[in-house]
Amino acid sequence: MSAPARAGAASPLLLDPDGLLDRERLLGTLAGALRDPRGELASVEPLYVRAKRGRSAALGLVLAWRAGARTHLTRAALYLAPPARVGEAAAKARTLRIVEPKLGPSVALLEEPPALLVAFPNDRLLRGLSAAADPRRLKNRLHRVESPFAPGALRIRRRGTEVVPLRWKPGRRAVLRADLALADERSHCSGPATLYVRVYPLRHLGLQVARWQAAALVREVHSPQVLAVDVQRGFLAVEATGGAPAAGLGDVRSETRSPLAEMLGALYRAGAGRAPPLPAGALDMLPRRGDRDDLEAALRAMRDLAAWEPDLETPCRELESRLEAAAARLPACEPCFVHGDLTADQVLAGEGSIALIDWDEAAVGDPHTDLASLAADLALRGDEAGAEAEFAGLELPSEAPRGPREARASHAAPGRGAAATIAAIEPMALDILEKSWSPDRWRWQLALAFARRCLGAFQAARPDWRGQARLCLEEALRWCPEREARPNARAVATPGPGLPAGFEARLGALWAPDRRESLGLAATSGVLAAVWPQGSGAAARFERLDDPRALPVWLQVGSEIETWCFPDDPELRGLAPLWGTGRYRLAGLRLGRRAVLREAGAGGRFLHFRPAHAGRAAYDRLLAVHAALAISGLAGASLPEWAPELHGWRAEAVEGRPLDPCRHGPGSLEALGRALAPVHATAAPESLPELGLGDAACAAGRQIELVRRAGIPFGSWLEAELGRASEPWRARRANPQKRSALVHGDLHPAQVLAGERITILDWERAHRGDPEEDLGNLAAHLYWAGGEAAEPAWRALARGYRDAGGD
């Protein structure tokens, strides 16, 4: 394939987990691209990996630069992705107020593999990091925001103030220690003070402040107090808590376990409204984390593991099936205020007291989650006497290069056995929860805690990560309840004797009617209507075109073949009961993602179902878009109503008929253009994600990959076309025009109702980005459906768009 044809393809490095952790390979890749006359790149040490196999990866690195007899250590983030996405990331990085590191470039674009390197403290998503990492700028920010530090009272002196970076997860968060030199201008006294600065993406700051402030209300947990919040730079400062990481929590003789149990008991009682209760509304801003959210976190880790290490796909599938089955049998629990990420790192023991730190995952949920997380963490540490706290261990001196691996808490294989450690924690958990204790929930949450950690060693850049991955799967299977033989929503197909081996062969069988019986499909299943990527496999929908009343059949294709007949769905649990009442008709469905039912009768409302873990976020996005459109006078549909039992919402019907490009005249298409232009001119809410053409190209590439892997020549042609279509954009990416329009994200004629006015529906995928995404999607649908008739239709739409001020 020619170079342009492969321009959107993934780098081989994105398919090779060992390559991402190979120090020598990383050094060879970076040494040729990073030049600095003041020094030479001597070594590269990965500390952090966040990766999606074949799609993208972000690595946190420590670079050792040799300058004469000295060695300087600097931090950097390396972002790998297809060229289009790397180019877009580079364009966005150049919009930052760039801070130069001691040695090496601040921003560097690599051609092979396509990658972008950004030096600390530059971070496109953590825009406040450069200010927090600079003692002078941090001093000015703390004086400016409402905090104890202010001229005339506690003044921060520049001389003697230092900032030390402790942890940096690129794009996620950073933690820094600030050693302040203070002068009290009232008493004329001076002295040092230490606080910790935590930097987040701007859109996450409000939630994180709410979490830390809620924790501070429970006096028994001795959480660090929030001293300052900078809403413009996206960071908060918390006080330093004395003490060292608690040692030996897994030992029944530990002196820390009894006060820890009392502390957690107080936390859970306060969060559940029992004495002493928290003030009314204290937890309103915290996310509600249900069983499905806990389960999804584990499933994501296992699916990623199966993608990175195919040899472990079978146990991952077995564990996934058992966890799903056990979830359906869990007894109800009373939700309460939980830490959300309780590990030995987060428990600090001082003289006569202990404290809990790091409330970044605090939520309202099942307290078994915290206790199981602590038990699994201690089991994976083996015989170690505790681990270094989050605020220690990643401080890298510039004088001499010591291996960063020595400075981090390592997770060894259990020495005395996970079962013994968990047996020591279980009585404490039982005492804490008392009447709320559930043995079934305890075992299930233990299994989830180990499953969530199956990629922990890989994300910590440990070369021996596979050993811990297997260990986590074994422990999760050990604790997960066995599957019961009972009726299930899933109907596992009985494949024929000629079941194709391998994912590609099974994909190919979907397109070949004479081979479908080998997948367990009946001849009456209908025609293949759609195929989507789903996890590490695919989901396919079959429909009966000869019978409009026939319900669709879904096939999940991966290492197993699963058949789902509507209304059964693995994620939309409330769908089947409502459908069984006979009072609704099907209006839309995508397996495991979404479904729409409409009440029978004229003007019936639409019921939108979503998975438990995704519904609220989708609804919040709808509300944000509706508010933005209302401000601009563009909202055409009534506000949807949240429906907890659907994990989705109800929406009133809107008058009009779906736009048919082949039937409706140019007047309707002009009206659509006139309606769309002011949408793109609307100020997009900051809460919406910002996506660009690189993201759209990546999504298209995933779908094209399914066609290509099925052995259909059309897939290779599409891949080549995508590469050629991306060339003009890549040529312009060096001087991009920053645009952040309100983009619909899935705009096609079925989303448009033509009546007295044009109404655009389904804003669930709305984001900030380029208007061309919506326009290109519309054009593709017009030309695909209309052929030669699409040209005048597109001209009419473009004319209306221009007339309304669209560019």
N, C-alpha and C positions, 0 to 999 in steps of 0.2 A: 504494500500500500504506500502511496506517495506520502511525503511529509505533511502536505495540507490535509490529506484525508485522515491522517492519524492525529491531527492537532488536538482533537478533543479527547484522545484516549488517555488512559491512566498510565502513569509511570510505573515501570516494573517494581520500583521501590515501594509503591503503595499496595502491592500484592505480597510483599515479603516481610513478615514481622521481624525476622532475624536481621534483615537489611536495615530496618529502622533503628535497631539497637547495636549495630556493628560499629564500634568506635573507629576502627581503621578505615572502614568504608566512608563513614561520615567525614573523617579527617581528610581523606583523599578528595571527596566531593567539595568540601569547603575551602581547602587550602588553595586550590587553583582559582577560586572565585573571590576570595577575600584577601585583598592585598593591603598592606600598610607598611610604608618604608620604615616606620619606627620599630617594627617587630615582626616576628614570624609565628604563625599559628602552629603550636606544638602538639596540642591534643584537644579532643572533643569528648565531653562526657554528657550523655543524655540523662536528665533527671526525671523527665515527665513526658508521657506519650498520650495523646488523645487522637484516635484514628478511626476512620471508617474504611474498611478494606476496599481497595480499588477506587475510592472516591477522594479522600483527603486525609491529611495527617497534620497535627501540630505537635512539635517537639519543643520542650524546654531544655536548653543546653547550657553547659558551662564551657566556655572557650578558654584555653590556657595559651597566652601569648608570651613568647620568649623575647625579651628585650635585653640584650647583653647578658649579664649575669643574673638578672631578675626575671621573675615570672609573674605576670599579671593575669588574674582571673576575671572574666567578664561573663555576664549572662546574655542569652539571646534566645529568640523564638524562631524556629524554622517551620514554615508553612509549605506543605507539598500538596499539589492538586493538579488537575489538567490545566494546560496553559491559559485558557480563557479565564479561569477563576483566579489563577495566580496573578495574571495581569490586572484584574479588577482589584485584588487585594493590594497590589503594589500602588495602584492609583489612589486608593483610599489611604494607604499609609503615608503618602506624600502630603496629605492634607493636615498631618499632625504638626505640632510645634516640635520639631526634631531636636532631640538631645544627643549630643555626640558622646560615645563611650571613651574610656581611656585609650583603648587601642581597637583597631578594626573599624569597619564602616558602620554607620547607624542603620542604613537600609541597603540591602543588596538583592538584586534580582538574578537568579541563576537560570540558565537555559536548559541544562541537562544534569540531573532531572529538573523539570520545571518547579521552581521553589522560590520562596521569598524569605529572606532572613532579616529580622528586625531586632536591633540590640536594645537591651534594657536601658532606660525605663520606657521606651517607646512602645505603645500598645494601642491599636486603633479602638478597641472596645473599652479598655480601661483608660479613658482619657485623662483621668486625674492622677495617673501614676507618676507622670513626669513631675507634677507639682509636689506630690507627697514625698518623692524621693530626693528632692532638692531641699536642703536645710533652710536656705533663705526663703524659697517660695512657700515651704510648709509653715515657717514662722509667720509669714504674711497672711496666709490663709487662716491659720488658727486665730490670729488677732482680728481678722475680719468677720468670722462667723461667731455666732453666739456660743461662748465657751468660757471656762474659768480664766482663760488667758486673754488679757486685754491691757493695752497701755493705761497707766494710771493705777493698775492693780498688779496682777502677775504678768510681767513683761518677759517675753522670750528673747534672750540675747543671742545674736548670730554667732558670736565667738563662744565656742564650747558646746554648741548644739550639733548633734550628729544624727544621721539617719542610716540605719543598717537594714538592707533587704533580707527578709527571712524566707519568704515563700512567694513564688510567682507561678501561677498557672495561666499561661497566656490566654487572654480573652475571657477568663473566668473570674479570677480574683488575685490580689496580691496582699501580702502581710509584711509590714515593715515595723521595726522598732525605732522609736524616736527618743533619743536621750537629750532632754532639753536642759539648757542652762537658764534658770529663772532668776528674776530679780523682782522682789516685792517692793514697789515704789512707795507703799504706805509705811512699811516697817524698815525699809532700807536693808532688808536681809536678802541674801542670795543663796542659791543651792541648786542641786540637780533634781530632775524628775524624769520618770520614764513612762511612756505610754506606747500603745500599739495602734498603728494606723492600718485600716483595712480598706482596700480599694475594690470597687465593684463596677460593672457596667452601669451606666446612669439609670437605666430602666429598672434595675434590681435594687437600687439603694433604698427606696421607701420600704420595701418588704424586709430588707435586712435590718434596718433601724427598728422596725416594729418587732422583729424577733428578739433583738438584743434588749430592747426596752421592756418587753414582756418578761424576759428572764430576770431582769433586775428587780421586778416587782415581787418575785418569790425570794424573800430574804434568806431562806434556809440554804439556797444553792450557792450563795456568795458569788454570783456572776459578776464579771467586771462591769463597772458602770460606763455608760456612754458619756464621754466628756464633750465631744464636739461632732457636728454633722455638717459637712460641706456639700450642699445639694448641687452646686454648680460643677464641682469636680468629681463627685461620686465617691466620697470616702467618709468614713466615720473613724473617730479616735476613741479608744477605750483605755481605761486605767490599767496599770500593771497589777497583776495578782501575784502575791508572794507564794512561794512554795515550789516544789519540784514534782515531776511526774510520779504518781503513786506507784509503788513497787509491790509486786506479789499479790495483786488482787485475786488471782486464781487460787491462792492458798487459803485454806480454811483458817489459818492462824493469823491472817493479815489483820493488822490493827486499823486499816483503812476501810475494811468492808462494812463494819457496823455504822460508822458515820455516813458512808456513801448510801447505805440502805435508807437511813433516816432522811437524807437529803432527797433521794429520788421519791420516797414516799410522800414527802411534803410537796414536791413538784406535781405529782400526779393528782393528789387530793385537791390542790389549789386549782389545777386546770380543769378538774371535773366539777368544780363549784362547791366542794366540801371545805370545811374549816381548815385553815383560814382561806377563804375564797379570794380570788383575784377581783379587782374592781370591774364593774360592769363594762363590757366592751373591750377589755384588755386584749382579748384574743381574736377580735373580729377580723383583723387584717391578716392573721396567720392562715396559711393554706390548710385545708382539711385533707388529710391523707388517709384514704381508705385502703381496704385489703387489695383492691385492684391496683392502686398506685404502688403498693409494696411489691406486688407480684410483677408488675410491668418492669420495675427497675431490675429485678432478677432476670426476667426473660430477655431484656435487652442485652445484659451482660453475657448470657449464655448464647444468644444468637450471634453476637459479635465473636465470641470464642469459637463457635462452630465455623464461622467464616474464616477466621485466622488459622485455625487448626482443624482441618477436616477429619483427622483421626478421632477427634472428640465429639463429632457430630452425633453419634449414636447415643452416648450417655446424656448429652445435652437434650436430645429429643425425649428420651425416657424421663428425665427429670422434669422437663417442661410439662409433659403429659400428667405426671403424678402431682405436680404442684397445682395445676389447673383443677384436677379432680378433687384434691383435698380442699381447695378454696371454696368449692361449692358446698362443703359439709361443715364449714367452720361455724361455731356458735357466735352469736352477736357479742360485741364488747362495748363497753362504755368508753367513748373517746375522751382523751384528756390532753393536757399540754405535755408534749414529749420533746426530748432533746433532738432526736432525729438522726444523730450520727455519733452515738455513744461508744467510745473506745477508750482504751487505757491512756491514750494521748491527752484526752480531754479532762482527766481527773488530776488535779494538782493538790499535793499534800504539803501543808506548812506546819508550823509549830502549833499543835493543838487544833487544827482546822483543815478542812479540805474545801476545794472550790471546783465548780464546773466551768469550763471555758468553751469557746467556739460554738455559737448558737446559730450558725449559718443555715442549718437544715431544720430548725425548730418548726413544729407543726402541731396540729391537733389530730391525734391518731391513737393507735393501739399501743399501750405501754409495753406490751410484750416485745415490740420492735426494738426498743432501746436495750432491754435486758438481753435479748438474743444477739444483738449487735455486739454488746460488750463480751458476751460469752464466746462468740466466734472469733473476735479479735484476740482475746487472751489465748484461745486454743491455738491460733496460728502463730502466736509468738513463742509457743513452746515453753522452755524453761527460763526465758529471759526475765530478768527482774525489772519489768516495766520497760517503757520506751521513752525516748525524748519527746518533750512536749512540742506542740506545733511552733511555739515561739523560740525554739532552740534547735540547733543542729544543722541548719542550712546556711549559717553565716560563714562565708568563704573569705579568708584573709587574702590580701593581694600580695603578701610577701613571698609565700611559698605555696606550691600546688600540693595540697593534700587531697587524696581521692575523695570526691564528694560522696562516694558510697560509704566511706567511714563515718561521714557526718550525718547520715540519715538513720532513722530507726529501721532496722531490718526485721523482716518477718521470717523467722526460721521455721522449718518443718517442726511440728509438735514433737517435743522430746518425750514427755511423760504421757502423751496421748490426749487427743481432743476430748475423748469421752470423760477422762478423769477431771479435766479442767471444767467442762460443762457440768459435771456432777457436783463440783464444788460451788458453782454459781447458782445452780437451780434452787437450792434451799433459800438463798438470799432473795431470788426473784419471787418465790412463793410467799415469803414473809412480807415483801414490799406490796404485792398486789392483793394479798389476803383473799377476799371474796371475789375479786375480779380475775383471779388466776384461772387459766384454762390450759390443761395439759395439751389439748389439740392445737391451740394457738401457739403455745410454746414450741412444740415440735415443728410446726409449719414455719414459724418465724425463724427458728434456727436454720432450717433448710434454706430459707430465703437469704439469710445473712451470709451463709457460706456461698450460695450461688452468686450473690452480688459481688463477692470478692474473687470470683474465678479469673478475672482479668486484672486484679489488683497489682500483681507482680509485674505484668507486662506494662501497665500504665506507670509503674515506678521505674521502668527501664531496666529491670533485672534480666540478665541473659538467661537465667535458669527459670524463667517464668512458667514454662510448661509443667514443671514439677508441682508448683503450687496450684496451677489450674486443675490438674488431675486430683490433687488432694482436696481442693474445695468441692469438686464434683462428687468425690467419694463421700465426703462428710455430709453434703447436702442430700445425697441419696440415702445415706444411713438414717438421717433424722426425718426425712420426708415420709409421711404416712403412706402405706401401700395403697395402690389403687383398688377401689372396691368394684366388684362386678355389678353394675347398675345401669339403667338406661341413661344414655348421654345424648346431648344435642348433636354430637358428632356422629356421623355415619361413616365408619371406616370402610372404604371401598375394598372389595375383594378382587384384587387385580387378576387378570387372566394369566395363563401360563407363559405368555410371551412378554411379560412386563419388561420394558426396555430398561437397561442398566444405565445409570448416570443421568444427571439432571438434563443435559443437552438432548439426550435421546427422548426423554419424557416430554420436554418442550416440543420437540419435533412431532411427537405423536398427537399433540393437541390439534395441530393444523391438518392432520391426515385422517379423514373420516374412517378409512379402512383400518386404522391402527388404534382407534380410541377404545375398543373393547379391551385391549391390553391394559388400559388405565382403570378399568372397572366401570366405564361409562356404558349405559344402555344405548341402543341405537335410537331410542326415542328421546334422547336428551336434547336434541335440537342442534342448532348451529353455534359455532364459536362466536360470541358477541364481543368479548373484550378480554384482554390479558394485561395484568399489572404486575410490576415487581412487588414482592411482599416478603420482608425479612431477607433470608438467604435464598428464598425460592420465588414462586410466582402464584398468583391467584387468577383463575380463568372463569368466565361466566358463559353459560350455555343457555340459549333461549329457543323457544318454539315459535317460529315466525308464522306458522300455519294456524296457531291457536293463541290469540291475544290473551286468553284467560289463563293460559298455562304459566306456572310460576318458574322463575329461573333456578338453575342448578349451578352450584359453585364447586370448583375443584381447587384444592390446595396442592401444589406440586413442589416436592422437595425430596428429602430422603425417604419420605413416605408419601402415599397418595391418600388424600382425605376428600370425601364428598359431603357437601352440605346442601340440603334442600330447604329452600325458604319455607317457613320463617326461622329455622334454626340458624344460629350465628354464634361463633365462639366468643365474641366480645359484646354483642348487643343483647344482654340478657333479658331486658324488658320487652323485646320485640314480639316473641312468640305468644306470651299471655294476651297481649292486646289484640294481636292478629286473630287469635282464637275466638274472640267475641263476635267476629263477623261484621263489625261496624266500621271497618276501614278498608281502603283499597291501597294497593302499592303504588307509590309515586317515584321511588328511586331506591337503589341499594348498591352498596359496595361492601363486599364481605369484610367483616372485622373493622370497618372504618366508619360507615354511616348508613343510615336508612331513613326514608321518609314515607310516612303513611298519611293518607288524607281521610278525614271523616267523611262518611257517606252522606250524600245529600248536597243540595246546592249551597255553595258558600262555605263548605266544611273547612275547618282549620287543618293545617299541616302539622304533623308531629315529627320532629327531627330527633332521631336517636343518635347518640355518640357513645363510644367506649367510656367507661367510668373515669379513666385517667386523663381523658382529653376533652371531655364535654365542657367543663367550666372555662377552660382557656379559650376554646372556640367561641363560646357565648360572650366572653368578655371582649373578644376581638370584634364581634358583631356590634356590641354596644358602642365601642369606641368609634367604629366607622359610622354608625348611625348618628352619633352625636356630631361628628365632623361634617357629615352631609347636611344635617339639620341646620348647623350654623350657617352653611352656605345656601340654605334654602333648597336643597336637592333631594332630601329624604322623600321617597315615594311610597314606602311601605310602612305599616305600623310597627311599633317596637315589639320585637318578639318577647315572649314571656318564658322565664326560666322554669323548667320542669324537672325537679330532682329525680323523680322516678324514671325519667327517660335518660338521665345524664345529658339532657339536651334541652330543647325548647319547643314551644308551640308558637305558631305564627298564623296570623289571619290570612285568608286568601286575598289575592290582588286581582282585580279585574283586568282582563286582557288575554290575548292568545300568544303562545310562543312565536317568536319571529321566525318566519320561513323565508329564507333569502330567495328561494325559487318562485314563491307565490306573491309575497308582498312587493309592492312597487317601489320605485326609488324614493318616494316620499317617506316611507317608514325608515329606510336606511339613512336618509338624510337626517331624520329626526333622531335616530340613534347617534349619529355623529355629533349633533348639536347637544345631546344629553351627556355624551361622554367627555367632551372637551372641558366643561366646568368641573367634572369630577377630577380630572387630572390636574386641574388648577387649584383644587382644594388642599389646604394645609393638612398633610397626613399626620395623624396622632403619633407622638413620640413613642407610645407603647407598642406600636406595630413594628415587626422586624424589618430590617432593611435588607432587601435582596436585589441582586442585579442580574445582568445578562449572563454572567458566569454561572449563577445558580440555576437559571433557566436552562442553559446549555447542559449542565450536569444532570438535571432531571430528565431532559430529553435523551441524554446519553444512556441513562439507566434503562429507559424503555427500549431504545434501539438495541441495546445489548441483548435483551431477551430474544428479539427477532433474529439477531445474528447468531446467537448461541443455538437457536433452533435449527440452524443450517439453511435458512431461507436467504437466497441471494439479495432480496430486497433489503435485508438488514445491513449488508456490507455497503450497498448503494447509499442507504440513508446515513450511515456513519461517515462516508466520504462527503456527502452533501453537507452534513453538519460541520465538518471541518472547513469546507470551502466557504460556507455561509458565515463562519466565525472570523474569516481572514480580515474583512474590512474593519470589524470592531477591534480586532487585536492591533491593527495598524494605527488606530486612533487612540489606543488606551494610554499612550504616553502623555497625552494632553487632554484628559477627559473633562467634559462639562459635568459638574456635579449636579445631579438632578435627584430629587426625592419627592416624586409625585405620589398621590394616592392611587395605587394600582389594584385593580380588581383581583387579578391573579389567576382567574379561570374563566375568562370571558369568552363565551361562544353563544350562538343564536338561541340555544335552549334556555339561557339565563336571562333572556330579554323578552319582556311582555310588551306587545304592541296593542294599545287601546287608545283611549283619549289622550294619553300621554305615554311616553316610553318609560318603563320601569325596569331597572336592572336588579336582579335577584342574587342571592347566595354570595355574601361578602366574606365567607369564612376564611378564604385564603388571601384576603387583602393584606397588602404590605406597602412599605415605602420602596420606590424603585423607579424604573424607566417606563414612561407611557407606551413606548414601542412594544413592550411585552403584551399589553392588552390589544394593541392594534395588530400586531403580528399574529396573535392567536385568532382574532376575528378574520383576518385575511386568509389564514390557512383553512378555517372552516368554510369560508365562502367559496374558495377555489376547489376545495375537496368535494363539496356537495354540489356546486353549481357548474363546474367545468367552464365552458365558454361564457355562460350567462353570468359568471362571477365578475367579469371585468366591469360592466356598467354598474353592478351592485356596489363594487368597491369604490368606484369613482363617486357614486352618490354619497356613500358614507364619508369618504374623505372630504367631499365638498361641504357637507354639514359640519364636520369637525373643524374645518378651516373657518367657516362662516361664524362659528361660535368662539373663535379665538384660539383654537388648538394649533399646535405647531407640529 
